Every structure is written in C-alpha cells, then in structure tokens.
C-alpha cells in the first residue's frame, strides 16, 4: 500500500480562524491525508494566518518563514492570504496563497502539490470532525464576514460581508459535538448578534420543526443540548435583550462578550461604532436586573487617533460605573488598509502606554473587588487540565484562554472535562482558588 501523504499544520489568529483550520483538517483527514506534529515529518505544511493588526501580520510572516526554513514546501491561507503581494514579496517560493475561509482553494492547492494517494475513507474522521481544542469544549462558528465598516478594522476587506450559516446545519454540528463529549460550545462569529440578517431571518429546519435563523432562536435551541453555551462577539443590538431571560433560566451561560471599544461618543463616532454610551449603561443595568449573576466581558482601545484626555477620562468613568467583570484593552495600532490611518491627531506612543496602564490599574481594582465577593461561595467548575496534582478549571463566568481560572488543590481523581462543585477560598484580580466540595452533574 502506498504511504499516506503527511500534512503539517500551523493555525494562528482568533477562534474564528481556528474553526477554519478545523474544517480544512477534517476534509484533509477524510481524504486520507495524515496529520503530523513536526515540520520534519511533513511532506507539506499549511499555515493559516492572521492579518488583523501589524503584530499579527508579523507573527504570520515569521511562521511562514519558519515553515519554509524547516520544511520548504508551504501553502499559505487565512486572513493574511488576502494580501498575496505581502507574502510573495517576502517569500516568493511559497507553493500557493489562498484567502480566508477559502476551504476549496486550500484543498485544491494541497491536491496539486501533494495528491491524495488513495480514495477517501470517511470512517477515518470522527463524526465531530478534527478539533484543535481540547475534547471537552469547541468553537461553533455561525457566520462569516461582517457588515460593519469600523475605521480601525479591515476584517470586511479580508473576509467579506456577513454570510450566515443555515441554522439547521449549525444545530446539527452542535449536536454532533455534544454527542462526541463536548461539554461547552463557544458560539463565535465576527458579529454574532447579526446572525441571520443577511438571510432575512428565514426559517430552517431542525429535528423536523421550523426554526428562524436568528440568534435568540439559535440560543433557545442550543440550550436544549445539555452543554454550556457561551456567546462571544455580541454587539449590543436591542434584540440581544431577548437572550438575557434564557441566561436567567439556565438555558445558556450567563455570559456576554460585548465588544464596546470605547465610551466617548466622539471617539465612537470616529470609529464608526454605536455611540450611545449612556444607553449602554442602562442596558447593562437592565440585564443585571433580569440576570443578577451575568458575567460581562468587553474589549477597549485606548489611544485612538484624536482621543483627548477628556475622552479617556470619559472611558474611565464608564468603566467605573459599568463595573464589567472581564476586560481586555489594547493600544491603538495602525493597520494597513484601515480608514483610521487617515484620521488627524495621532496619539503619541508614550501617551498610549500611560493610558493603557491607568486603564488596566482601574480594571484590576474593579475585578479584584468583584472576585473577592465570590469567596465562600460554591461554584460549578469545568476542569480544563491537571498541573502537578492541581486541577485547573473555569467557572461559568470564564471563557478559555482569555478569562480567569480556578485552581483546586485537593484534585485527586479529577480529569479534564469533568464538572465539579468548588468552594472558593481565595481570589486575586484575575483568578480564583478553591476547595473541591463534590462532583457535579
């Protein structure tokens, strides 16, 4: 029998790109390709790149260079692949370059440079497909692209306008994942709350019944599967309010990742973002009245062109009043092709750095105060890994890799993917420490 063709794979970027990688790998495995962990063992390497900000572009270019140096046969795909000239200028000898979510183009390039040596055997692939995350959680991507034209972002140029997946297809994938042992579904898209807009919320079918292609209906259905369901990248459109009661009822996790970016109406307008920060505060208050234990995460940008000290102070005041649970903050960084590059009054780098430090100090205090209140409470924790006899897991309010963790010392008999009940005994500004109470269903 002829030897299996062997593929090495490097996946960079956000969870949405990770899902792209999983789809490509699933198809390659179905076609009989063997996936290997080292450059030396691979006949060819695929690099799935990120091209959102300059640092990500440079990381992607370095990864391509490393793959070429170690293996020599490289196909490039992903967001940076939309800028072919950037890649070809530095690495003219890559075998092929394809753009983001161009699954067929990637496979065609692989077939051209490393043909499959036997017919596909779909039994080589588990029902849930090939996953790059641990077995107990998985990202569920519900759409591609974005209809927004934020001045700091080039995602629509890279990935196009919004294209929602059929709701029946999404729910069938979710069912397969849960049946395969996934305990947590992380719902992602570039704009999760716009799901179905491009399809005019038309009906699909799942389990023999009609269901609208809309976020609230999707969440209701996902809540029937018995897994944690966590929502990411949710713009605060009015219809998001319909999802909060599902959180209060325990249908989906009481967790909302809302990318607010700033609080100054003037800066939000320059970013081409919704600018009613006062309404955002009232919405947050209303959400907490319906679901008091809701965890709110957001990301912000400091040092955007034209940001004055008054604008920044307005952001700090918002942060103090909103008291968000989890917050990420980035210094503004010019992105090639972004409209914000042409805006006047750039903020000096030292001012950006000083504002970032002030922002993070304030949020660290808020986070520490909120986590201190959880000491003594019993929380359900999903175990992610074991480290030298200590179990490391997450509560309902913590997404993998970006939020806090729970460390449990008396962890004998535990393993990843288990739900346990933990009494919280200590906290800092980010993480929790707990004592095992008993296994939880």
N, C-alpha and C positions, 0 to 999 in steps of 0.2 A: 504494500500500500504506500502511496506517495506521502511524503511528510506534510503535516499541516503547515500552511503559511502562518507565520507568527507576527503579531502586531504589538508594538509598544504604544502606550497612550499617555499623553500629558494633558491634564484638564486644569485650566486656570479660570479665574473670574468668579462670578456670582452664582448663587444656586440655580438660576435660570440656565446659565451655561452648563452647569453640572448635569441638568436634565438632558440637555442636548447631547452631552458626552454619553450619558447612559443609553440614549436611543441609538446612537451610532454604534456603540459597543454591542448592544443587543442584536442589531442586524448583522454585524460582522461575525458574532459568535454563531448566529443562526446559519450563516453561510459557510461555516466550517473553519473560520479563522481562529487561531489560538491566541489568547491574550497573555502577554508575558510582562514581568515587572522590571526588566532591565534593558538598557539600550543594547547591550552585548548579545542578548538572546533574540532580539527582534530582527525580522527581515526588513521592517519598515516602521517608522514612527509617525503617529499623527499627533499634532499639537493643536489643541483647542484653545484659542487665545482670547484675551480681553483687550479692549481698546478704548475704555471709557475715559480714563484720565491718563496724564502723561506717565505717572509712576507705573500704572498697569500696562501701558504700551511698552515701556522699557523692560518690565518683567517678562512680557511675552516675547519680545525680541531676544532677550537673553536666553529664554527657554528654547527658542528655535535654534539659536547658535549652539547651545549645549548639545541639543539633539543631533545637529549636523556634525559637531565635533566627535561625538561618541558613537554615532551610527552612520551618518552620511546620507541616509535616504529618508526624507522628511516631507510630509504633506501638512500644510497649514490650513486651519479652518477657524471659525469663530468671528467675533466682532472685529478684530484687527484685520481679518481676511478681507473685509470690505475696503481696505486701503492697500490694495495689491502693490502699488508702487513703493510704499513704505517698506514692505517686506522684501520685494525684489531688489530694491536699491542696496539693502544691506546684505541680503542673502540671495543672489541670483540663481543659485544652484538648488533651491528647494524644488521638489518634484511637481507640486501643484499648490495653488492657493484658492480656497473657496470661502464664501462669506458665512455669516451667522445663520443658524438653523437651516443650512443647505444640505440636508441629510443625503439626498440623492447624488448631489455633486461630489460629496466626500466619498461615498461608496463607489461612484464611477471612477474617481481618481485612484482609489485603492485597487479596484479591479484592473485598471490599466497598468499600474506599476507592480502589482503583486496579485496576479489572477488566482481565484479560488481553485483548489486542486481536486475538489470533488463536489458532488451535488450537496445542496443544503440539507441538514438534518435538524428540523425544528426541535426535536427532543433534546438537542444539546443546550437549549436555552430554557431556564426555569420560567414558569408562567408569568412571573412579575418582571421578567427581563433582567438585564445585567445592571446592578446597582453599585454606585461608588460610595454610598453612605453605609453606615452600619446596618445590620439586618433589621433592627427594630424601629428605624424611622426612615422616611423617604420624602423627597420633594415631589409635589404634584403640580405640574405647570399647566395652567388652564388657558393661557393665551400667549401669543407672540406680539411684539411690537407695541407701539404707544401712539395715541393721537395728540398728546401734548407737545408743545414746542417750547419747553423751558430753555431759557437763553444759555444756561450753563451745561446743557446736555446735548449729546449727539446720538443718543440711542435711536430715535426715529430714522436718522440717516443711516445707521448701521443695520437696524432690524426692521425698519418699515413701520407702517401704521398698524393699528390694532387688528389682530386676527384671532378671534375666539375659537377654541376647540369645541366641537359638538358636546353637549352636556352628557349625552349617553355614553360617549367614548371616555370622557373624564371619569364618570362614575364607575364604569366597568374597569378602568385601570385601578381606581381606588379599591374596588372590591378584590381584585387580584392581589394587590399589595397586602391588604389586611389578611387575606386567606393565606398568604405566604409568611405571615408572622410579623408584619409591620404594626407597631403599636402607636405610632404617631405620624400623621400626614401633615406636611408643611405646605400649605397652599401658596403658590408663588405665581407672579406674572409681572410684567413691567408696571401695569396699573390694574391690580386685582379687582378693584371695585367697578371698573368699566366693563367687566366681563359681560359679554352678550350684546353690548351696544351696537357693534357692527352687524350683528345678526338680527337687530331689532327685537331682541329677546324672544325669538321664535321658539316654538315647542320642539323638544326632542323626546326620546322615549327611554325609559329605564325601568327594568323589572315589569315591563308590559304596561306601564302607565305613562301618560304625557307629563312632561315637566318643562318649565320655561328655562331658557338659557339665561340665567340671571343669578347674581351672587347669593341673594337671600335664599332662593330655592335650592341652589347648589349646597349651601351650608346646611339647610334643613335635611337634605338627602344624605350628605356626608355624616351627619350626626346619627344616622341610623346604623352605621357600620361598627360601632363599638370601639373605635380608636380615638385617641386625642386628635383633634383637628385644630391647627394653628394657622392664623391668617397673617400674611406678610404683604407689605407694599399696598396698603389700603388707603387710597385718597379719601378724605372725609366728605364725600358727596352725601346729600340728605338721605338717600336710601340706605346708607350704612346704618342708620339708626334702627332699621328693621332687624339687624343682626344681633343687636345687644340683648334683646329678650332671649334669644337662643342660647347666649352665654349664661344668662341668669338661670336658665332651666337646665344647664349642664349638657346641652346638646353638642356644643363646641366649646373649646377652651376660652375662658375669659381673658383673652389676649388680643391686642390690636396693635399692629405695627403701622403707624401713620407717618409718612414722610413729610413733615411740615416745613423743613428747611430754614425758616426764619419766622419772625413775629412782627417786624416792621412793615406796615402796609406799603411804604415807599420802596423798600427793598424787594418785597414780594412782587410788586408790580414790575420792577426791573427784571426780576427772574421769570416773569410771566406765570406766576403762581396765584392761586386764590389768596386775596389779601385781607379777608375779614377776620383778623386775629381775635377780636372781641367775640365774634360768633363761635370761633373755635373753642374759646374758654367756656362759653355757655354750653356748647355741645358736650365737652368733656364732663362738665358738672352733671348734665342730664344723663350721660352714660353711667356715671358713678352712682346716680340715684337709682337707676334700674338694676345695675350690677355692681354692688359696692366693692367686690374683690377683683374687678377688672384690672389687668396689667396693661399699661400704655407705654409703648416704645416709640421713639421717633429719632430722626437724624436732622442735623442742622449744619449750615455752612456759615462760617464767620470770615470776614474779610472780603466779601463780595464787592466788586467794583462800585464805588460810590457810597459804601457803608460808612456812616459817620459814627462818632462816639455816641451821639443821641440814639441812632438806630440800634447800636449794640446794647446800650442800656435798656432800650425797649425789649430787646430779646431776653436780657437777664431778668427783667421784671416779669415777662411772660413765663419764663422758666420757674421763677419763684412762686408764681400763682398757680400754674398748671400742675406743678409737683408730679411730673412724669416719673414712671418707675425706672425705665431703661432709656438711656440717651446716648447717641453717638454724635460726634462733632468733627468736622473736617475744615481745615483751612481751604479757602477757595484756591483752586489751581486751574490755570487756563488749559483748555482742551482744544486741540487743533480742530477747526471747523465749527466751534461753538460761537453763537451770536454774541455772547457776553464778552468775547475778546475785544470787541469794538467799543465797549462802553467806556465812558470817561472816568477819571478819578480813581485809578487803581490804588488799592490799599498797600502801603509798604509792607514788606515781608516781616519786619520786626513787630509791626503793629498787629498783623495777623497772629503771630506767635503769642504775643501778650494777651490778645483777646481770647485765643483758644485756651490758654492757661486759666484765665479768670472764669471762663465758661465752665471748664471741667472741674475747677475747685468748687464752684457753686453746686453743680450737679452731684459731685461726690458727697457733699454735705447732705443734700436732699435724699440721695439714695441711701446713705448710711442711716439717716433718721427713719426712713421708711422700713428698712430691713431690721432695725433694732426692735420695731414693734412686732415683728414676727417671732421673736424669741419666746419660747414656751408653747407655741402653737404646734399642732400636729399637721403635717402636710403630706400629700401623696407625692412620691418622688419616682421618676423613671430612671433606672440605673443605666448609665452610658458606658462605664468602663470600671476596671479594678486597677488600683495603683498601690502595690506593696501592702496588701491587706486592707486598704481603704477603698470603699466604694465611692464613686463619683457619679452624681446624677443631677437631675433638674426637676424643679417644681413646675406646676402648670404655667407659672409666670416667666419661664426661662426657655428661650429658643436655643438650639445647639449652636455652639461656636461664637455666638455674638452676645449672649446674656450671661448671667451668673451661674454658678454651680453649687451643689450641695455635697459636702464631704462627710462621710459616715464611717466612723472608726470600727464599731462592732459589726463588721460586714461579713462574718463567716457564713458561707452557704449562699451568698448572693452572686449573681452574674448579670451581665448586660442584658437589657430588655425586660428586666423584672420591674414590676410596680411594688413599692414598699411604703409603709407608713413610717414617717420620721418625725421625732420631736426636735424642734430647732432649739439649739442650746447656745449658739453664738453667731455673730454676724460682723462683717466689716462693711465697707461702702459698696461691695460688689457681690460677695459670696456669702454662703451660709454654712454652718456646721451643725450636724445633727446626730441624734442617737436613734438607732433602729427601735421601733415600737413593735411592729409585726408586719408580715407580708400583707399586701393589699391586692384585691382582685383587679 
